[in-house]
Amino acid sequence: MRRAALLALILAPTVSAQIPLEKITVNYAARTGTTWPLYIAKEGGYYEKYGLDVNLAFAVHPAGIAMVVSGEAVMTNYPLEQAMPAASRDGSLIIVGSQYKKSSFALMAPKTFSSVRDLKGKKIGVSQIGDAPYNYSVALLARAGLTPKDVEWVPIGTDVNGRAAALKSSRVDATMLTAPVWFKFEEQGFKSLANTSDYDDIYAPTVYVFKKSTLAANPKLPELLLKAHAEAIKRLYDDKAFAVKTYLKYNPTDDPADVARVWDLYTKANTYERVPYVPAPAVAYMIAHPVDERLGAQLRAFDFRKVIDNTLVDRLIKEGFFEQLFGPGVKAEEQVKAKLAFR
């Protein structure tokens, strides 16, 4: 019996290694810090650890949601302000987990502008009306006493690189740029008129969006992905060199020194959530700040308890997953985040 048990132990890794990985596609909608944990989960082997062979596919809004709806992708990491309208249309989507608090978005303009109020009557570039840069711009304009009707919106149709090109070519007078892109613009003489990082009451989390039917067919999938991303976040906080190297693999034109600066910025602010609840204050903020009244009515009328599920995080806390991964110091964070979770 002892020899048989010993033989089983010796063979166990070989048998496990022969189990094929589940091939899936995960969309990411921005080449920014929002996707950093996904890069690390891929390059650090954390997807494979949980039995997944993940193809990371880039596509901006609304293509990311379309990939999930069509089944081309099983998940997307999406800004909450776009995920909530999509989920409230027919209830076929579900939001499970939020592991990113807020990007460092700077409202950049030529140095001839001295304040946000100077943008009245000017052109502001966004990727699409209603996207994250649009909503952040509206929030910053409001703090300067301006409304969306006080400026001219110019949809660029691409990501941050397209908005940056539009600003540099003077196609627009201002636009929201993420770090590290806005670092270069500051060096070139452009000015940051305002930054979302300076306002705690501007909520901009990124969430994981699935199709309900996908999870019905594969109910373990969100747990596997959440665990892989949690391990990636720990690696991100613990290993700056690996984090920077991984980011540059997916964004090879970025300056390594700028990426290192972004790492410093985001880790100092604890941007990446160790306990990934979808927070109730963020949900309330999105309902209170819709793109237009039609969408506002849609959001107010919908019961988001049908499409936002924090029970997986509850269970992982109960099972001790986060404490085992991050250490006993995470327990206080678990308690605080649980009280703020959307229910």
N, C-alpha and C positions, 0 to 999 in steps of 0.2 A: 504493500500500500504506500509506504514511504517513497519507494522508487517511482511509483506511478504518479504520486503527487509532485515529486521533484521534476519528473519529466514534463508534467503539465505546466509547471511554472516556467520551465525553460522554453517550452514551445509557445507559451501565451503571447509574447511579443510578435513572434512570427505569424501566428494566426491573425492577430490584431492588424498587423501591417498589410495583410492580404485583403482586408475589408476595403472595398472601393470607396473613395470619397464621393460625396454627393455634389454633383456639378450644378451650380446656380449662378445667376447673374445678379449683381447688386448695382444699382444706379447711384451715382453721385452727381449732384446738380451744381457744384461749384468747385473750382480748383483753388480752394483756400483752406484755412485752418479747420473749417467744418469737417473736412474729409480726412484730416491727418490720422485719426485713429483707424480709419479704414485702410489707409496706406500701410500702417504699421501692422495691422491684423493680417494683411496679405504678405508683406515682406518678412514679418517676424515669425510666421508659421502658426499664428493663433487660429486662423480659420481651419487649417489642416488638423490642429490639435482637437478641434471639435467636429471633425469628420466632414469638413466642407471644402470643396474645390471652387473658389469664388473667382468669377470674372468681374472685375470692376469696370463699369461702363459709364463714361461721362456723357451727360445730356442735360442741357439747361431746361428750366421751366418753359412750357408745360410738358416737355418731352419726357421728363422723369416720371411724372405721374402717369402719363400715357403708357410708359413701359410697364409699370406695375399693373395698371388696369388690363392691359393686353396679355399679361403673363410673360412678357419678354424679360422682365426682371421680377424677382421675388420681393425686393425691398428697395426703397430709396431713402437717403437721408435728406430731409427737406426742411426749409424754414417753416415754422409753425404757422406764420401768417398766410402761407400758401397751402399748407396741408389741411388746415381747418376748413376753408371753403371747398376744397376738393372732397373732403370726407363728408361734408354736410349736404352734398348734392343728392346722393341716393343711399348713403349709409353703407356702401359696399366696401369701403376702405376702413382700416383701423390703425390707430397710432399707438405704438408700444415702445416706450422708452425715449428719453431725451438726454443725450450725453454731451451736449455742447450748449453753453449758456448764451454767448453772444460774440459775434465777430467785432473786431476793432474797425469800424467803418468811419472813414473821415470824409466830410463834405469838402472836396477840394475845388479850388477856383484860382484863377490868376491872382497875383499879388495886388492887382489894382482894386480888388474887392477887399474891404476891411471887415465886413461883418455879414452875417446871414441876411440881414435886412436889405443889404445892397443887391440881393438877387431878385428883388421885386421886378417883374416884367422881363426877366432874363430866362434863358434856356437851360433846363436841367436834364441831363442825360440819365436814362434808366434802361435796363435791359427790356423790360415790359412794364406796362402800366399794371400796378398791383403786385409787383415783385418785391423782394426784400429791399433793394436800393430805393425803390419808390416809397415804401412805407417808412423807412428810416428818414428819408428826405422830408417827408410830410411831418414827421414827429419833430425834426429839428427846425423846420420852418415855423411850426406852431409856437415854439419857444421864442421865436423872434417876432411873434405877432402876425405871421403871414399864413394864408390858407393855400390849398392846392391851386386855387383859381388865380392866385397872384403871380404865378410863374407859367412858363410854357414848357410842357413835358416833351421830351424827344426820345422815343423808344429806339434803342440801338439794335436790339435783337440778339445780342451775344452776351458773353460773360464780362467779368471785370476788365479783361484785356481790350474788348471792344469799346467799353466806356472810357477807358484810359486813352485810347487812340482818338476818340471823339473830342475829348478835352484838349489833348495836345494839338490837334488840328484846328481848334477853335470852332468846331461844329457845335459845341455846347459851351455854355459859360461856367458850368459847374457839374459835378457828378459825385456819387458816393464811390469811394475806392477802398478796398480792403488792404490790410497789411499783408505782404510787404510792398505792394504796388505804390501806395501813397508815400512810402519812404523816398522813392526815386523822384517823385514829383516835388516833394519838398526840396530836394537837392537841386532841382531844376528851377526853383524860384516860385513854384506854386504855393498856395497857402491853405492850410486846414482851417476852415471857418468854424467847424464844430465836429465833435467826435461822439459816436454813440457810447463809447466806453465811459464818458464823463457823466452819464445819466443812468442811475440805477432804475429809474422808473420807465425806461424804454426797454421793453422785453423783446428779445430776438433769438430764442432758442431754436436749435435744429432738432427735429424729431425723426423717428423711424416709422415709415409708412408701409403697410402691407395691404394686400387684398384679403378680405375675410375668407374668401373661398380657397385661397392659397394656404392659409393657416388651418382651415378645416381639413385639408388634405395632408398637411404636414405640421401638426400642432407643436412639435418640438423645435421647429425652425427659429422662432424668435428668441427662445432661450439660448440656443447655440450661438446665434449671432450676438446677442447681448453679452454673453460670457466672453466671446472672442474679442469684442470691442472693449470690454472692461479690462481684460488683460493687456490689450494694446494701449489703453490709457495709462495703466500703471507703467508700462515700458516707456511711454512718452514722457511721463514725469521723471522717471528714474534715469533715463539714458539719452541725454541731449545729443550726443554724437550720432547715435543710431537714428534718432528722430529727424535730425537735420538731413542726414544722408538719405533717408527714406523719402522725405518730402521732395528733395531735389531730383530723385529718380522720376517722380511724376510731374515735376515742374522744373525741367532742366535749364530753362533760361533764367531762372531766378538767381540772384546773387547769394552765395552761401552765407555771407555776413548778414544779409538782410533776413534770411530764414532763421539764423541764430537769434537775431534780435526779436523776431516774432515769437520764437520759443520762449525767450525771456519774458516777453510781454504777456503771453497767454498763461504760462505756468505761474507767474507771479499773481495773476488775477484768478487762479484756479478755474480757468475757463471750461475745462473738461470735467464733467460730473462723474464722481466715483459712484454715486448713488443716483441712477438715472430716472428719477421720477419726472413725469410731465407736470410742471407746477401749475397750481390753480391760478395764481396771480397772472401768469403769462397768458393763460386761456382767457381770463377776464379782460386783459389788455387788448387782445386781438378782437374780441367782440366789441369793445368800446372804440376801436380805431379802424373801422372798415374802410376799404377803398372808396366806396360810394354808398348811398343809402339803400340801394337795391341789395347789395351784399350784406349791409348791416342788418336789414330785415331778415335775410336768410339765416345769418348767424344767430340772431336773437331768438328766432323761432325754433332752432334745432336743439335737441337734447344731446350734448356732446358726451354724455355718459355712455351713449351707444357706440361711440367710435374711439374713445380714449380709454385705454386699459392700463392701469397701474398695478394690477394684481400680480403680474409676473415679478415685478420688482419687490412687492410685498413678500412673495414666496421665497425669492432668493435671499432676502434679508433673514427670513425665518430659518432658512436652511444654513445660514452662516457663510454664504458664498463671498460676500463683500468683505466680511471680517477676516476670512481666511486669506483673501487676496491682498487686501490693503493693510491688515493688521487691526488690533483692537481699537486703535484711535479713530476708526471710521464709525464706531457705534454712535458717537455724539452727532455725527453728520447724518446718519441714518434717522435718528430721532427727529432732528430739525426738518429734514427733507420730507419725512413721512407726514408731518403736520401740514406742510405746504402743498402736498400732492393733490392733484385734481381728483375729486371723488364724485 
